[in-house]
Amino acid sequence: MQVQNPGNLDFKLSKENAAGNGIDVDFNLLGPFNSIADGCVAIANGTAPNVDCSYSISATEQANIVGAQAGQFSIMQLTNYSNQAGEITFTNTGGSTAT
């Protein structure tokens, strides 16, 4: 995600299976990076700064980026411990910036 203007970004992640039932979603949000390439290198060598993460069993999670700067990138890794396929939805819930 590339930040459009300085500020905070709050968003909800939710995940449902094909039947519409909520299923586990987990995330790790890393950054900030000057480019996607810089982020990929930092993740690969284990030096990527952690911004926010959650590994609960919930079907919804809240993610936050505080003090983001315009032009910076964040990378979100998504998974679920239950290893079930599903659709993930992102919903902006607050903050003063966008991606």
Backbone bond lengths (Angstrom), bond angles and torsions (degrees), N, CA, C in turn:
res aa  C-N    CA-C-N  psi(-1)  N-CA   C-N-CA  omega(-1)  CA-C   N-CA-C  phi
1 M - - - 1.445 - - 1.520 108.11 -
2 Q 1.314 116.78 133.75 1.455 120.43 175.70 1.524 108.67 -107.01
3 V 1.318 116.49 130.41 1.458 122.76 -178.41 1.525 109.89 -75.92
4 Q 1.343 116.31 134.23 1.460 120.92 -179.08 1.518 113.06 -83.98
5 N 1.333 118.20 -41.36 1.453 121.71 -179.41 1.531 108.80 -147.35
6 P 1.329 117.98 158.53 1.463 120.31 -175.94 1.532 112.58 -61.06
7 G 1.311 115.75 147.94 1.461 120.75 175.51 1.510 112.70 144.99
8 N 1.308 114.47 -165.05 1.460 121.94 179.67 1.523 110.01 -101.79
9 L 1.319 116.00 155.03 1.460 121.67 177.70 1.523 108.35 -136.72
10 D 1.318 116.37 124.63 1.458 122.86 178.38 1.523 107.83 -122.48
11 F 1.322 116.84 131.02 1.451 119.24 178.12 1.519 111.21 -149.09
12 K 1.334 114.25 154.25 1.451 122.30 179.87 1.515 108.73 -104.37
13 L 1.317 116.25 139.45 1.457 122.94 171.51 1.520 106.77 -110.02
14 S 1.310 116.68 136.51 1.461 120.18 173.76 1.526 107.91 -138.11
15 K 1.327 115.47 151.60 1.459 120.00 -177.34 1.509 109.88 -136.79
16 E 1.339 115.05 134.09 1.462 121.91 178.02 1.518 110.23 -130.25
17 N 1.330 115.98 149.97 1.462 120.26 173.68 1.529 109.09 -84.49
18 A 1.319 118.03 -178.43 1.463 122.71 -176.14 1.527 112.45 -62.77
19 A 1.320 117.92 -24.23 1.467 121.95 179.14 1.526 112.32 -85.03
20 G 1.345 116.88 -2.61 1.461 120.82 179.77 1.510 114.72 87.12
21 N 1.326 116.93 10.33 1.466 121.45 178.51 1.527 109.89 -88.96
22 G 1.324 116.18 137.61 1.453 120.63 177.42 1.514 111.35 -65.40
23 I 1.338 116.18 135.63 1.465 121.43 177.07 1.523 109.04 -132.79
24 D 1.294 116.02 161.67 1.457 124.41 -176.01 1.525 112.82 -51.76
25 V 1.337 115.64 134.77 1.459 122.15 170.24 1.525 107.55 -135.69
26 D 1.312 116.78 135.90 1.459 123.39 179.51 1.521 108.55 -129.52
27 F 1.335 116.24 153.51 1.459 118.75 -179.81 1.513 111.80 -148.08
28 N 1.320 114.45 158.90 1.458 124.18 170.33 1.525 106.00 -135.53
29 L 1.321 117.17 119.29 1.455 123.09 -178.22 1.525 108.21 -105.85
30 L 1.327 116.42 122.44 1.458 122.76 -174.23 1.527 110.82 -119.73
31 G 1.333 117.08 149.32 1.458 120.38 176.60 1.515 110.88 149.15
32 P 1.272 119.51 -170.63 1.468 126.12 -3.37 1.526 111.42 -81.59
33 F 1.328 114.39 157.19 1.457 121.89 178.15 1.528 108.95 -129.23
34 N 1.330 116.08 153.72 1.465 120.67 177.41 1.527 112.08 -79.36
35 S 1.341 116.52 -20.58 1.458 121.36 178.74 1.527 108.21 -156.06
36 I 1.323 116.00 163.71 1.471 120.61 175.37 1.534 109.29 -62.45
37 A 1.320 116.52 -41.29 1.471 120.40 -179.95 1.525 110.62 -59.38
38 D 1.342 117.53 -44.73 1.473 120.64 177.75 1.528 110.57 -59.48
39 G 1.347 115.89 -41.09 1.456 120.07 179.36 1.514 112.28 -64.28
40 C 1.311 117.00 -43.10 1.467 120.74 179.64 1.527 111.76 -63.03
41 V 1.323 116.71 -40.38 1.473 120.77 177.56 1.530 110.07 -63.77
42 A 1.338 116.77 -45.89 1.469 120.67 -179.24 1.528 111.35 -63.46
43 I 1.327 117.49 -39.81 1.462 120.63 177.64 1.523 110.04 -65.05
44 A 1.316 116.90 -44.54 1.470 121.18 -178.56 1.528 112.56 -62.82
45 N 1.344 116.81 -35.70 1.470 117.92 -178.00 1.527 113.21 -97.93
46 G 1.344 117.07 6.12 1.463 120.97 173.55 1.515 115.64 79.55
47 T 1.329 118.40 17.15 1.469 120.49 -178.27 1.523 113.27 -109.18
48 A 1.330 118.66 8.35 1.463 121.72 -177.66 1.529 110.46 -70.08
49 P 1.335 117.42 126.97 1.469 119.89 177.95 1.524 111.42 -68.05
50 N 1.322 116.43 137.28 1.460 122.20 178.56 1.527 108.77 -87.52
51 V 1.337 117.76 125.37 1.458 123.22 178.57 1.527 110.33 -93.35
52 D 1.327 117.26 -44.80 1.465 122.62 -176.99 1.528 107.73 -164.05
53 C 1.321 117.12 152.06 1.463 119.78 175.89 1.520 110.19 -159.82
54 S 1.309 115.94 160.44 1.457 121.82 173.39 1.517 108.69 -156.63
55 Y 1.314 114.64 135.58 1.460 121.46 177.64 1.522 109.97 -129.59
56 S 1.342 116.88 41.32 1.463 120.92 178.10 1.538 109.37 -81.90
57 I 1.319 116.21 173.50 1.464 120.54 179.49 1.528 112.00 -87.01
58 S 1.311 117.81 6.09 1.459 122.72 -175.56 1.526 112.52 -70.93
59 A 1.337 115.32 151.67 1.465 121.66 174.86 1.523 111.31 -85.18
60 T 1.341 117.33 -4.97 1.468 121.63 175.75 1.523 108.83 -132.97
61 E 1.310 115.04 145.44 1.464 122.02 178.08 1.524 108.70 -138.12
62 Q 1.318 116.76 152.25 1.461 122.62 175.98 1.522 107.80 -111.48
63 A 1.334 116.83 127.01 1.471 122.14 178.35 1.525 109.39 -116.75
64 N 1.330 115.59 145.47 1.457 120.15 -176.88 1.519 111.10 -138.75
65 I 1.325 115.06 136.25 1.464 122.00 170.18 1.524 105.68 -117.30
66 V 1.325 117.45 120.30 1.457 122.37 -178.02 1.523 109.57 -106.28
67 G 1.322 116.72 129.67 1.460 121.51 175.21 1.513 114.64 70.16
68 A 1.314 117.03 34.90 1.474 121.03 179.54 1.531 109.73 -65.73
69 Q 1.319 115.93 147.98 1.461 122.08 178.48 1.528 109.63 -110.99
70 A 1.323 115.74 144.05 1.466 121.15 -179.14 1.526 110.82 -55.74
71 G 1.322 116.12 134.72 1.459 122.07 177.34 1.512 114.40 90.21
72 Q 1.323 118.56 -16.93 1.456 120.45 179.45 1.528 110.70 -74.07
73 F 1.334 115.33 156.05 1.455 122.28 179.30 1.522 110.29 -113.39
74 S 1.324 115.80 146.04 1.458 123.32 168.61 1.518 106.60 -124.51
75 I 1.310 116.13 146.92 1.460 121.85 178.89 1.523 107.86 -120.03
76 M 1.340 116.03 129.73 1.456 120.99 179.13 1.522 109.11 -111.67
77 Q 1.317 115.07 126.12 1.456 121.63 173.95 1.525 107.46 -98.26
78 L 1.323 116.96 130.87 1.462 122.18 -178.20 1.521 110.68 -117.87
79 T 1.318 115.88 143.47 1.450 121.63 177.26 1.525 108.46 -158.92
80 N 1.299 116.40 179.50 1.457 120.98 168.43 1.520 108.63 -151.82
81 Y 1.317 115.03 135.43 1.456 121.29 -175.94 1.525 111.32 -63.24
82 S 1.344 116.34 -31.81 1.462 119.66 -177.88 1.529 112.75 -75.57
83 N 1.332 117.57 -10.59 1.459 123.37 177.36 1.534 112.78 57.77
84 Q 1.349 116.22 38.29 1.458 121.69 178.74 1.524 110.19 -102.96
85 A 1.323 116.21 137.70 1.461 120.75 176.86 1.521 109.51 -70.84
86 G 1.326 116.02 149.18 1.454 120.19 178.16 1.516 111.08 -176.49
87 E 1.323 115.17 -179.83 1.465 122.46 179.90 1.519 109.03 -107.14
88 I 1.347 115.87 130.15 1.460 121.82 -179.74 1.523 108.59 -103.44
89 T 1.333 115.61 133.34 1.456 122.31 179.20 1.526 109.14 -117.36
90 F 1.340 116.15 134.73 1.462 122.41 175.34 1.521 107.80 -106.64
91 T 1.336 117.40 132.65 1.455 122.70 179.54 1.526 108.90 -130.56
92 N 1.330 117.11 123.34 1.461 121.19 176.81 1.527 108.06 -68.49
93 T 1.340 117.60 124.68 1.456 121.37 -178.36 1.515 113.28 -115.44
94 G 1.332 118.19 -1.99 1.456 119.53 179.33 1.507 112.00 164.17
95 G 1.300 114.11 -175.95 1.461 121.02 -178.28 1.505 110.68 96.49
96 S 1.330 114.74 176.54 1.461 120.49 -173.67 1.517 113.85 -116.77
97 T 1.319 117.58 10.10 1.459 120.85 -179.22 1.526 110.35 -129.88
98 A 1.303 116.73 176.32 1.460 122.71 178.24 1.516 108.37 -143.90
99 T 1.336 115.63 168.14 1.460 120.17 177.13 1.506 109.89 -115.71
